[in-house]
Amino acid sequence: MIRINFDSTFEPIEITSELTDIKFYSELKNGGLILFKVEIRPLADPLLPNVFNLAFGPLNEEGKINDEIKINHSNTGKMFSTVLLFALSFLQKNSSYTIGIDGSNDARAYLYHRMFLTNKIYLHDFFVTIGVDWYVRLLRDNTVEKDNMGFAFFKPKPESFDYKRTTNDLYRYYMFHLITE
């Protein structure tokens, strides 16, 4: 189980002034350390304006984040707390933005879903959590709306995170933004 605690995080070893990149070492179960990078970049989806994608993981040989590798963290909660604290810092500097996390596979989406469920009360003090599904609109003539290439036009459907939604029905994308008064 992942427990988020912003008072228990790893120290950053590198951070950009724009708060878009951070590096830190996460501890492994075998006693070793692994260098982790977190990146926050604009999401290239015009239907989700002001959304920034959060990517994190160890670096591969090309220096890119490898978000598909399985890692045995000694404290997964501390690793996720570090990532989310960094996202919180970014949002505090850029309060009109929203952060999104996309599970690269079903196992990762399941992990994010469980993280938000398990930490609902703790995160509620900081974030509004949103789940996103995609849909295709059925037109009145019983055809589906299509894009300019003739393919089904998928649109995002953000909604308040449904904490009763089971892990058998994962969201396609998870987003959060600061709580506004």
N, C-alpha and C positions, 0 to 999 in steps of 0.2 A: 504494500500500500504506500502511495506517495503522500507524504505530509509536507505541505508548504509552510515555511517559516522564514520570513524575511530577516529574522535575527540570526539565522544559521545559514550562511552562504559562503561560497569560496571567494577568496580575494582575487580581484581582477589583476592580471599582469600587464594588460594592455587595453586601452579604451580610447575611442576616438572622441574628439571634442563635440561632435554632432550627436553622440550617443547612438551611432548606427552600427558599431562594431565593438566587440569585447572579446578578450581571450582570457581563459582561466584554466587551471589544472583541476580535474576531478579525480578523486581517489577511486581506485579499483579494488575489488574484493581480494585480489592477490597481493595487495599492498603497493602496487605500482601507481603511477600517475598517468593521466592521458590529457593532452592539450585539447581543449574545447574552444570552438569559436561560435559566437552568436552574431548573426547579421540581421539587420532590419532594413528592408528595401521596399520601395513602392510596389504595390501589386498591380500588375499590368492587366487590369480588368476595368473597362470604363463603366461597368454596371455596379462596381463597388468602389466609388470614389473615396479618397482619403483613407484607404486601407493600406497598411504596410505589412508585408509578410515577414514573419519571424522564422528564421532558419537557424538550426544549431546542430552541432556535432563535431566530431574530430575531423581533421583535415586529411585529404587523400594526397597522393604523390604530386598532383597538380596544384595543390594548395586550395582546393575547393572543399566545401563542407560535404562530408559523407554522412548523409542522414539515414542510411539504410543498414549500417553496421550494427550488430548486436554487441552491447557493452555491458559488462558486469560491474556496475558501480557499487562501491561499498555503501553509499548513501544516495540513493536516487532522489529522495526528497530534497537533499541539500543541492544537488545538481539542478533540479527543476526550480528550486527557490532562487538560485543564482540567476537563471535564465529569466524568470518572471520578475525578479527585482530589477534587472536591467531593462526589461520592457516597461515596467512601471516608471523608471527614471526617464526613459524616452518619452512616454506619454505625458509625464509632468512637464516636460520641456515643450511638448507638441500636443496640447490638450484637445485639439480639434481632430486628431487622428484616431484611427482604430487599428489594433494589431490583429493579424490573422495567423493561424497555425494550420498547416495542411499536413495531415498524416501521409507520409510517402507510401504507406500500405495500410491494410486493415489493422495490423497489430499496433502500429503507431497511433492510428485514429482511436483505437480501443484504449490505449494508454492515456491519450489526451482526454477522452471522454471520462474515464475513471478519475483522472486527476481533478477535473472540474467538479465531478460529483462528490468526491471525497473531501474536497476543500471548499465546498460551497459557502459555509459560514465564514471561514477565514478570508477568502477572496472577496466576499460580498462587501467588505469594508473598503475595498480598493477599486474593484472592477464591476462593470455590467458585462455579463457574459452572453454571447450570441451564438446560436447554431445556424449554419447555412446549409440548405439543400438546394439543388438545382432542379428546375422544372422546364418542361416544354408546354407551351399553351396550346390547347386544343381549340381550333377555330370553330365557328358555328357550322361550317360546311363539313365538319368531321375530319378535316385535315389538320396537320400541325403547322404552327408558325415556322417559317424557314428563314435562314440568313441569306445574304446575297449570293452565296455559293450553292444554294439549294439544300443545305443540310438543316436538320432540326436545330432551332435556335434555343439553346439552353440559357436560362436566366437564373441568377442567384435569388434565393428566397430567404433572406435573413429573418430570424425570429428570436424572441427571448429564449434562452437556453431552457429546455424542458428537462428539469431534474428528475422527472418521473419516466423519461424516455429511457428504454432499456438499451443495453450495449449491443443488442441484436439489431438495433435501428440507429446506427451511428450517423452523425452529421457528416457531410462531405468536407466541411471547413468549420473551424472554430475561431471565433473572434471575441475580442474584449476591448473595452475602452474605459476611460476614467469615469467614475461616478460624478455626475454634475449635480450641483445643489438645486 
